[in-house]
Amino acid sequence: MLDNCEHVIEAAATLAAAILRGAEGVHILATSREPLRVQGEHVQRLPPLSSGASSGHLSTDEALAFPAVELFVERTAERLSEFEFTDEDAPVVAEICRKLDGIPLAIELAAARVETFGVQGLAARLDDRFQFLTGGRRSGPPRHRTLRATLDWSYEVLSETERAMLRRLGIFMGGFTLEAACAVAADPTLLKSDIIDAVAELVEKSLAAVETTETEPRLRLLETTRAYALERLAESGERDAVAHRHAEYYRNLFERAEGEAAARPADEWLADYAREIDNLRAALDWAFSPGGDGSIGVALAAVSAPMWLEMSLLTECPAGWGRPSPVSTPQVTGRVTKWRCKRPSRFHLCIRRVCVSHG
């Protein structure tokens, strides 16, 4: 058995290949964040532990059916003999496990903090997970004693281009396409092929995941990995430049979407563009922030008006950013009026829903 091969991947691959050539009938079990890429290798990717869909109504028995929750409760009981897992705790613990992406080490580190903060207090502190999730087992390797150390370990074994890609991909909220990655993570020193190769390596090394859809594959970072990537992006001094490219990309995407909105069936159109709603929110959030670009924000708010209306999110479009709403500008209201004329029944349905939601 070869364990944790990623930090000595070339040597581990060479050793495995030599053993397989020289000893008939030998089988090797190797653990690694990336394949060894030797002849005869069969890769079995281990998904994160499941914690179920988000639900405010979850009993202890229902919650314990999920491996992530079961691990959390077991580790908490080991540290805190009087711990009692209740129906009140169940949805909170499930949400903690979801926020930690079902990563076993992160769940174990979180469980160690229940004695100090309780389940509710723990849930409230997860936005600061890297400062908070420390105190791993003293008998374990240093990289397993804090959540940050684990991710530092994975980051340090990346090439410089792969590190840059990981940092920049952190700007995406939710999933994204390879086309989006190439546009947003680009810089003058990199060819498009360099970006594609680096993204493929991040997938190989389990730092990015691929989700298969009916149209095209989508990439994503686990939320914990994304939080780490954003910290590294801020440290690099690149965050505003990358956020600017991200906002520009989604402005251009929704310009195309706006042009198609009236000509395509609504369900088909939404299937292509609604999946970008989190990236749209993130781009608008940055654009209307003090360091953002308000002109891109107004343009993006205008071209995304059909999206907010089709999704019955008129109240959010996009006044929820706590600043003077770009919806009031002629550029945006003109888009809404144009869309209303082309799809009057859909527009009036949205308006009725807004009225009901505001009493």
C-alpha positions as CSV (number, residue, x, y, z in Angstrom):
1,M,0.0,0.0,0.0
2,L,1.3,3.5,-0.9
3,D,-0.4,6.3,1.0
4,N,-0.5,10.0,0.2
5,C,1.4,9.8,-3.0
6,E,0.6,13.3,-4.3
7,H,3.6,15.0,-2.7
8,V,6.0,12.4,-4.2
9,I,4.0,11.5,-7.3
10,E,6.8,10.9,-9.7
11,A,8.7,8.7,-7.3
12,A,5.6,6.8,-6.3
13,A,4.7,6.2,-10.0
14,T,8.2,5.0,-10.8
15,L,8.2,2.6,-7.8
16,A,4.7,1.3,-8.6
17,A,5.6,0.7,-12.2
18,A,8.8,-1.1,-11.2
19,I,7.0,-3.4,-8.7
20,L,4.3,-4.3,-11.2
21,R,6.9,-5.2,-13.9
22,G,9.1,-7.2,-11.5
23,A,6.6,-9.1,-9.4
24,E,3.8,-11.2,-11.0
25,G,0.5,-11.2,-9.3
26,V,1.2,-8.2,-7.0
27,H,-1.6,-5.6,-6.5
28,I,-0.9,-2.1,-5.3
29,L,-3.4,0.1,-3.4
30,A,-2.4,3.7,-3.6
31,T,-4.1,6.8,-2.2
32,S,-3.4,10.1,-3.9
33,R,-5.1,13.3,-4.9
34,E,-4.2,12.5,-8.5
35,P,-3.7,9.3,-10.5
36,L,-0.2,7.8,-10.7
37,R,-0.7,7.3,-14.5
38,V,1.0,3.9,-14.7
39,Q,0.0,1.0,-16.9
40,G,-2.8,-1.1,-15.4
41,E,-4.0,1.6,-13.0
42,H,-7.7,1.7,-12.2
43,V,-8.8,5.0,-10.6
44,Q,-11.6,5.0,-8.0
45,R,-12.6,8.6,-7.0
46,L,-14.0,8.9,-3.5
47,P,-16.8,11.5,-3.3
48,P,-17.3,13.7,-0.3
49,L,-19.4,12.3,2.5
50,S,-23.1,12.9,1.9
51,S,-25.1,15.1,4.3
52,G,-28.4,15.3,2.3
53,A,-30.3,18.2,0.8
54,S,-30.8,21.3,2.9
55,S,-33.9,21.0,5.1
56,G,-35.1,22.7,8.2
57,H,-37.1,19.6,9.2
58,L,-34.8,16.7,9.9
59,S,-35.0,14.2,12.7
60,T,-32.0,12.6,14.4
61,D,-32.7,9.2,12.7
62,E,-33.0,10.9,9.3
63,A,-29.8,12.9,9.8
64,L,-27.8,9.9,11.0
65,A,-28.6,8.1,7.7
66,F,-26.0,10.4,6.1
67,P,-22.3,9.5,6.6
68,A,-21.2,13.1,7.1
69,V,-23.6,13.6,10.0
70,E,-22.8,10.1,11.5
71,L,-19.0,11.0,11.5
72,F,-19.7,14.4,13.1
73,V,-21.8,12.8,15.9
74,E,-19.3,10.0,16.5
75,R,-16.3,12.4,16.8
76,T,-18.3,14.8,19.0
77,A,-19.3,12.0,21.4
78,E,-15.6,10.9,21.6
79,R,-14.6,14.4,22.8
80,L,-17.7,15.2,24.8
81,S,-19.2,12.2,26.7
82,E,-22.4,14.1,27.7
83,F,-23.2,15.2,24.1
84,E,-26.8,14.3,23.1
85,F,-27.8,14.6,19.5
86,T,-31.3,16.0,19.4
87,D,-33.9,16.7,16.7
88,E,-33.2,20.4,17.2
89,D,-29.5,19.8,16.4
90,A,-30.1,17.5,13.4
91,P,-30.7,20.1,10.7
92,V,-27.9,22.4,12.1
93,V,-25.4,19.5,12.0
94,A,-26.4,18.6,8.5
95,E,-25.9,22.2,7.4
96,I,-22.5,22.3,9.1
97,C,-21.5,19.1,7.2
98,R,-22.8,20.6,3.9
99,K,-20.8,23.8,4.4
100,L,-17.7,21.8,5.0
101,D,-18.4,19.9,1.7
102,G,-18.5,16.5,3.4
103,I,-14.7,16.6,3.9
104,P,-13.9,14.1,6.7
105,L,-11.0,16.0,8.1
106,A,-13.0,19.3,8.2
107,I,-15.9,17.5,9.9
108,E,-13.6,16.0,12.5
109,L,-12.0,19.4,13.2
110,A,-15.4,21.0,13.5
111,A,-16.6,18.3,15.9
112,A,-13.7,19.0,18.2
113,R,-15.1,22.6,18.6
114,V,-18.5,21.6,19.9
115,E,-17.3,21.4,23.5
116,T,-16.3,25.0,23.4
117,F,-19.0,26.6,21.2
118,G,-21.9,24.2,21.0
119,V,-23.6,23.1,17.8
120,Q,-25.3,26.5,17.1
121,G,-22.2,28.5,17.9
122,L,-20.1,26.3,15.7
123,A,-22.5,26.8,12.8
124,A,-22.3,30.6,13.2
125,R,-18.5,30.6,13.0
126,L,-18.0,28.6,9.8
127,D,-17.5,31.7,7.6
128,D,-14.2,32.0,9.4
129,R,-13.4,28.3,9.0
130,F,-9.6,28.6,8.4
131,Q,-9.0,30.5,11.7
132,F,-11.5,28.4,13.5
133,L,-11.0,24.8,12.5
134,T,-7.7,23.9,14.2
135,G,-6.7,21.4,16.9
136,G,-6.4,18.2,15.0
137,R,-5.0,15.1,16.6
138,R,-1.4,15.5,18.0
139,S,-0.6,12.0,16.7
140,G,-1.5,13.0,13.1
141,P,0.8,14.6,10.6
142,P,1.1,18.4,10.8
143,R,-0.9,18.9,7.6
144,H,-3.9,17.2,9.3
145,R,-4.0,19.5,12.4
146,T,-5.7,22.5,10.8
147,L,-7.9,22.9,7.8
148,R,-5.6,25.6,6.4
149,A,-2.6,23.3,6.7
150,T,-4.3,20.6,4.7
151,L,-5.1,23.0,1.8
152,D,-1.6,24.6,2.1
153,W,-0.2,21.1,1.6
154,S,-2.2,20.6,-1.6
155,Y,-1.5,24.1,-2.9
156,E,2.3,23.9,-2.5
157,V,2.6,20.8,-4.7
158,L,0.9,22.6,-7.6
159,S,2.9,24.2,-10.4
160,E,2.9,28.0,-10.6
161,T,0.4,28.0,-13.4
162,E,-1.9,25.6,-11.5
163,R,-1.7,27.8,-8.4
164,A,-2.7,30.8,-10.5
165,M,-5.6,28.9,-12.0
166,L,-6.9,27.7,-8.6
167,R,-6.7,31.3,-7.2
168,R,-8.6,32.8,-10.1
169,L,-11.2,30.1,-10.4
170,G,-12.2,31.0,-6.8
171,I,-13.9,34.1,-8.2
172,F,-16.7,31.9,-9.6
173,M,-19.8,31.3,-7.5
174,G,-21.2,27.9,-8.1
175,G,-20.4,26.1,-11.3
176,F,-18.7,27.5,-14.5
177,T,-17.8,26.4,-18.0
178,L,-14.4,25.8,-19.4
179,E,-15.1,28.8,-21.7
180,A,-15.7,31.0,-18.7
181,A,-12.5,29.7,-17.0
182,C,-10.4,30.5,-20.1
183,A,-11.9,34.1,-20.3
184,V,-11.7,34.9,-16.6
185,A,-8.4,33.2,-15.6
186,A,-6.5,34.5,-18.6
187,D,-3.4,36.7,-18.6
188,P,-0.9,37.8,-21.2
189,T,1.6,35.2,-20.2
190,L,-0.7,32.2,-20.7
191,L,-2.0,30.5,-23.9
192,K,-5.5,29.2,-23.9
193,S,-4.0,25.7,-24.1
194,D,-2.0,26.4,-20.9
195,I,-5.3,27.3,-19.1
196,I,-7.0,24.2,-20.3
197,D,-4.1,22.0,-19.2
198,A,-3.9,23.6,-15.8
199,V,-7.7,23.2,-15.2
200,A,-7.4,19.6,-16.3
201,E,-4.6,19.1,-13.7
202,L,-6.8,20.7,-11.0
203,V,-9.5,18.2,-11.8
204,E,-7.0,15.3,-11.8
205,K,-5.7,16.5,-8.4
206,S,-9.3,16.6,-6.9
207,L,-9.1,20.4,-6.4
208,A,-11.9,21.0,-9.0
209,A,-14.8,18.8,-9.9
210,V,-16.6,18.2,-13.2
211,E,-20.4,18.0,-13.3
212,T,-22.0,16.5,-16.4
213,T,-25.0,18.3,-17.7
214,E,-27.3,17.9,-20.8
215,T,-25.5,20.6,-22.7
216,E,-21.8,20.9,-21.7
217,P,-19.7,19.9,-18.6
218,R,-19.5,22.4,-15.8
219,L,-16.6,22.8,-13.4
220,R,-16.8,23.8,-9.7
221,L,-14.7,24.1,-6.6
222,L,-15.9,22.8,-3.3
223,E,-16.9,25.7,-1.1
224,T,-14.0,25.1,1.3
225,T,-11.5,25.0,-1.6
226,R,-13.2,28.1,-3.1
227,A,-12.8,30.0,0.3
228,Y,-9.1,29.1,0.3
229,A,-8.6,30.1,-3.3
230,L,-10.2,33.5,-2.6
231,E,-7.9,34.1,0.3
232,R,-4.9,33.3,-1.9
233,L,-6.3,35.5,-4.7
234,A,-6.6,38.4,-2.3
235,E,-3.0,37.8,-1.1
236,S,-1.8,37.8,-4.7
237,G,-3.2,41.3,-5.4
238,E,-5.2,40.0,-8.4
239,R,-8.7,39.9,-6.9
240,D,-10.0,43.1,-8.5
241,A,-8.5,42.4,-11.9
242,V,-10.0,38.9,-11.9
243,A,-13.4,40.1,-10.6
244,H,-13.4,42.7,-13.4
245,R,-12.9,40.0,-16.0
246,H,-15.5,37.9,-14.3
247,A,-18.1,40.7,-14.5
248,E,-17.2,41.5,-18.1
249,Y,-17.6,37.9,-19.1
250,Y,-21.1,37.7,-17.6
251,R,-22.1,41.0,-19.0
252,N,-21.2,39.6,-22.5
253,L,-22.9,36.3,-21.7
254,F,-26.2,38.0,-20.7
255,E,-26.0,40.3,-23.6
256,R,-26.2,37.2,-25.7
257,A,-28.9,35.8,-23.5
258,E,-31.0,38.9,-23.7
259,G,-30.8,38.8,-27.5
260,E,-32.2,35.2,-27.4
261,A,-34.8,35.6,-24.7
262,A,-37.8,36.5,-26.9
263,A,-36.9,34.1,-29.7
264,R,-36.5,30.9,-27.8
265,P,-38.9,28.9,-25.6
266,A,-38.7,30.1,-22.0
267,D,-37.9,26.7,-20.5
268,E,-35.1,26.0,-23.0
269,W,-33.7,29.5,-22.5
270,L,-33.8,29.2,-18.8
271,A,-32.1,25.8,-18.9
272,D,-29.1,27.4,-20.6
273,Y,-28.8,30.6,-18.5
274,A,-30.5,30.1,-15.1
275,R,-27.6,28.0,-13.9
276,E,-25.4,31.2,-14.0
277,I,-27.6,33.1,-11.5
278,D,-25.0,32.8,-8.7
279,N,-22.3,34.1,-10.9
280,L,-24.6,36.9,-12.0
281,R,-25.2,37.9,-8.3
282,A,-21.4,37.7,-7.6
283,A,-20.6,39.9,-10.6
284,L,-23.2,42.5,-9.6
285,D,-22.1,42.4,-6.0
286,W,-18.5,43.2,-7.1
287,A,-19.5,45.8,-9.7
288,F,-21.5,47.9,-7.2
289,S,-18.9,47.5,-4.4
290,P,-16.5,50.5,-3.6
291,G,-13.7,48.9,-5.6
292,G,-15.9,47.8,-8.5
293,D,-16.9,49.2,-11.8
294,G,-20.4,50.7,-11.7
295,S,-20.6,51.1,-15.5
296,I,-20.3,47.3,-15.9
297,G,-22.8,46.9,-13.1
298,V,-25.4,49.0,-14.8
299,A,-24.8,47.3,-18.1
300,L,-25.0,43.8,-16.5
301,A,-28.2,44.8,-14.6
302,A,-29.8,45.9,-17.8
303,V,-29.0,42.9,-19.9
304,S,-29.9,40.5,-17.1
305,A,-33.4,41.9,-16.6
306,P,-35.1,39.1,-18.6
307,M,-33.4,36.6,-16.3
308,W,-34.7,38.1,-13.1
309,L,-38.2,38.4,-14.6
310,E,-38.2,34.8,-16.0
311,M,-37.2,33.5,-12.6
312,S,-39.8,35.6,-10.8
313,L,-37.0,37.5,-8.9
314,L,-38.1,41.0,-9.9
315,T,-37.7,42.1,-6.3
316,E,-34.0,41.1,-6.4
317,C,-33.4,42.6,-9.8
318,P,-30.9,43.8,-8.7
319,A,-31.7,46.1,-5.8
320,G,-30.5,43.7,-3.1
321,W,-27.0,45.1,-3.1
322,G,-27.7,47.8,-0.5
323,R,-26.9,50.7,-2.9
324,P,-28.9,53.0,-5.2
325,S,-30.7,50.5,-7.4
326,P,-29.6,50.5,-11.1
327,V,-33.1,49.2,-11.9
328,S,-34.2,52.9,-11.8
329,T,-32.0,53.8,-14.7
330,P,-33.5,54.2,-18.2
331,Q,-31.1,51.5,-19.5
332,V,-32.6,48.9,-17.2
333,T,-36.2,50.0,-17.3
334,G,-36.0,50.1,-21.0
335,R,-35.0,46.5,-21.1
336,V,-37.8,45.5,-18.8
337,T,-40.4,47.4,-20.9
338,K,-39.1,45.8,-24.1
339,W,-39.3,42.3,-22.5
340,R,-42.8,43.1,-21.2
341,C,-44.0,43.9,-24.7
342,K,-42.7,40.6,-26.1
343,R,-43.9,38.4,-23.2
344,P,-46.8,40.3,-21.6
345,S,-48.4,37.3,-19.9
346,R,-45.1,36.3,-18.2
347,F,-44.4,39.9,-17.2
348,H,-47.8,40.3,-15.5
349,L,-47.4,36.9,-13.7
350,C,-44.1,38.2,-12.3
351,I,-45.7,41.5,-11.2
352,R,-48.5,39.6,-9.4
353,R,-46.0,37.5,-7.6
354,V,-44.1,40.6,-6.5
355,C,-47.3,42.2,-5.2
356,V,-48.2,39.1,-3.3
357,S,-44.7,38.9,-1.7
358,H,-45.0,42.5,-0.5
359,G,-48.6,42.0,0.8
